Amino acid sequence: MTSDASHRQAPPAPLHVLGALALELRGDAAVARHALSQAQVGPLADLIARDLAGFAPQAAALELVVVGAHYDPVEVLRPGWPLHHELDQLAVRAPGRREAEGRIVAFGAHEDRLPGTLSPSPDFAGGPLRLVPFLLGGDPDIAARVGDAFETSLLERGMAGADTALAAQEAFGLQVEHARYLTVHDLAAMMAMQYEHAGLAPLWPILETALLQPDGEEWLDTPPEPLIHYADGEARIAMFSPPAWHARYAPEAPCDSDDCRAQLNRRYQHFEARLRQIAAVLGAHGVPVTFVHCEDGEQARDQL
């Protein structure tokens, strides 16, 4: 005979709501601290919990996990959401019952070191928008409702409380112009607009696929942009020799003057600079990049 216990289903895995407290900084004001001590992060986490419950009261029934540090958007917007994943993994080992309703777990620095891989990268310090990531998890039904509420409301009415903004300003030693809450999807939408203004709109479909469908596939195949194929979790970028580039991007009649050849050379150098720029942006977002040397400009797509 089989016992009833063998027919019991395992409880569903907690569903998580991923977001951040976004701090828009004033001008070139100095930033005193990028990470808070354990004693400093607790009061800020309490204020964040209160604010989030104000947007969706059921958020108070979920576990809130916060890190006392601020990051550049490129450190948050990465495939697999590694910062939020690290918060979740660290919360598993935190003291207390994880299923306790309304538990708040806040991670601060000990002797200037944050746990795990939470330390912000100095390579991305100094930007005008800094993010304090948070994670809400627990009962899947409640988390789903809270997540839906946040996705439909935070972008429009997600301003942080005045005391929360002041607490973040004083704790980190920076100057806050605006403080608001965003989901990671809100943040991605904002980044898409920023990249459009920066002339990087053609790259966004690659980044969006890497973020939201990391197992998916996407192409950038719109000359004069570099040729990129995202698949299997990496971006493969075609690198062309001058003749191969000429065949793909400038197939007009061969030049017969020094001026024409100089103009083509400048276009090729511009293409190489654009390729380096795009590769750097992908790398900043944690998307692995592989360069593929293509000697045949017309058949390059087949090589990617």
N, C-alpha and C positions, 0 to 999 in steps of 0.2 A: 504494500500500500504506500501511497505517496502522501506525505503530510501537507497540510494546508500551507505551511510556510514556503514550500517549494514553488507554490503558485503565486506567491506575492510578488508584485512587480517592484523593482527598485524605485525609490522616489525619483522624480525627474530632476535633472541637474539644474542648479540655480541659473536663472536667466539674469544677465547683467545689463545694467544701463551704464554706458560709458560717456563721460563728459568731463568738463573742466571749468574751473573759475578762470575767466579770461581777464587779464589785467592790461588795459591799454595805458601805456606810460606817457608821461609828459616830456616832450622834447628830448633833450640830451641830459636829463637829470641823472645823476649817478645812482647806481644800484649797490647798496651796501652788502647784501647777503643773497645768495642763491639758494640756501638751504637753512632750515630752522632746526633748533634743538628739539628734543622730545617735549620739553616743557613748553616751548613756544607754539608748537603745532596744535596741541590739544585745544586751546581756546578758539583758534581759527576753525578747526574741524567742527566744533560745536556750533559756531555761527553758520557754517556752510550747511550743516544738517538742518538747522532751523529754516534757512532760506529755501532749501529744496522742498521741505515739507509745506512751505507756503505756496509753492507752485503746484504741488500734487500732494495732498495730505497723506496718502498712502505711502509716500516715500519714508515716512517716519517708522514704518513697520519693516523696512529693509535695512540690511547692513550697509553702512557707509564706510568706505575705505578711502583715505586721503593721504597724500604725501606732502610733507612740508618743504616743497621745492617748486621752482617755476622753470618752465622750459619754453624753447622756441617751438612754433607750430610744426616744423619739420621733424622734431623729435617725438611728437605725439602722433602725427599722421604718417604711420608706417604700417606695412602689411603685417597683419596679425595683431595689431595694436600692442606692441611689446611692453610699453610702459604700464598700460592697464593690466596686461597679463601678469606682469611682475607684481603689481599690487595684489592681484588675486592670489598668486602663489604665496606671497608673504603673509597674507591674511589667514591662510589655512593654518599657518604655524603660530599665529598670534594667540596669546593666552585667552581663556574663556571659551564659551560655547558659541560657535559660529552661527548657529540657528537662533540665537537669542534675538528677540524682536528689538529692532532699533539700535543694535550694537554699532558703536563708532570705533573704528580702528584707524589711528593716525600714526604715521611713521615719520620720525624726525631723525636728525643726524646725531651721532655719538662720536665725540672727538672729531668733528667736522667731516664725518663719513656717513653717508646714507646706506641703509642696508641693500643687499643684492646689487642690482644693476641700475639703481634709481638715480645715481649722481648725474646732474645735468652736464652736458658737454660744453666745455669752454669754447669750442669751435663755433657754437651758435649763440653765444651770449651777445647782448647789446641790441637786440631787436626791439621794436616798439610795442610788440604784443607778446606777453608772457602768459603761460598757462599753468595752472595748478590742477593736475588731473585728479578726478575722483571716480569711484566705482560704486554703484549701488547693486546689491544682489540679495537673493533670498528666494521667497516663494515665487515660482515662475509666473503664476497668474497675476500676482500683485506687481511684479517687476515689469510684466508686459504692459499692464495698464499705466504704470508710471512712465515707462519708456514712451508709450504712445502720447501721453500728455506732454511730456517734455519735447518730443519731436514737433508737436503742433503749436507749442506756446513759447518755448524758451527764446527763440530767435527774436520774437516780437516783444515779450514782456519779462525777459529773464534778467533784469537788472539786480545786482546784488544789493543787499541792505547797506545803508550808509555806514553802519558800524562795522560791517564785514569788510567793506573797502578800506576803511580807516585802519582796521586791525591788520589787514594784509600790508598796507602801506607802512605801518609802524614796525611790523614784525620783520619784513624784508628790507626795510630801509630804502624805499623807492618812492617815486611820485606817481600816484594813480590818477589818470584823467577820467577813466570809466572802468567799472568792474561789472561783469555780467557773466551769466552761465550759458554754456553752449554744450550741446551733444557733439559727439565726434562727427556726425553727419552735418550739423550746422557749421562746424569748423571747416569741413571739407568744402562746403559750398562757398564759404568766405574765401578760402584759399584759391578756389577756381576763379573767382572774380579778381583777386589780386594778380594771379598769373596772367589773366586776360589783359589786365592793364599793363603788365610788364612785358607783353609780347610773347608770352609762353602758352597761349591758348591751345595751339596744336598739340602740345605735350599732355594736356590734362586728361584726355581719354585713356592714355597709357597709365597715368598715375591713378586715376579713378578705378580702373580695372584692378590694378595692383592692391589698392586699399580695400575695395568692396567685394571683389571677386578674385582673390589672389590665385585661384586655380584656373582662372579664365584666360582668354586670349584677346589681344588687341594689336592693331597695326597703326603705325604712323607712316603713311606712304603718300605724302603730298609735297612734291618738289615745290620750292627749293629746300624744304626741310630735310634733315637727315632721315634715313630709312631705318625704322625701328620695329622690331617684332617682340611683343611681350607674350611669353608663354612659359609654362613650367616654372613660374615663380621668378623669372629673370627677364631682363630687357636685353635683347641682342641688337647691337647697333652696327650697321654696315660702315666699314671704313674703305674709302676708295682711293686708289692711286690717281694722280692727275688725269691720265688718259681715261680711266674708268669713270671718274667724275664727269669729265667732258662728255663722254658718251651718254650718260644718264641725264645730266643737268644742263648741258649746253651743246645739244646735237646739231647746231647750226653749221654752216659751211666753215671749213678750216680757216683760221686766221692767216693772213699773208702780210701782216704789218706788225711792227713792234708795239704800237699802241693797242692793237687788238689783243695781242698776246699778254700785254701787261694788264689789260682790263680783265681778261679771263683769269689771270693769276690772282688778282685781287678778289675776284668772286670765289675762287677756290679757297683762299685764305679766310674769307668771311665764313664760308661753309665749315671749315675746320674749327673756327672759333665758336660757331653755333653748336657744333657737335660736342665740343668740350663743355659748353655751358649746359646743354641738356644732360650730358652724362653727370655733371656735378649736381644738378638738381635731383636727378634720380637717386644718386648716391646719398644725398642728404636725407632723402625720405626712406633710406634703407632698402631701396630696390637694387638687387644685384645687377651689375652691368657687365656684359661680355662684348668685346669688340671683335667683329668678324671681318677679316680682310677679304675684299671682293675685287677681283681683277676684271670682272665682266660687269660693267654698269647695267647692262640691259637684263642680265640674268641674276642680279643680286638678290632679288626677293626669294628665289629658289634656294639660296644659300643660307637664309635665315630661318 
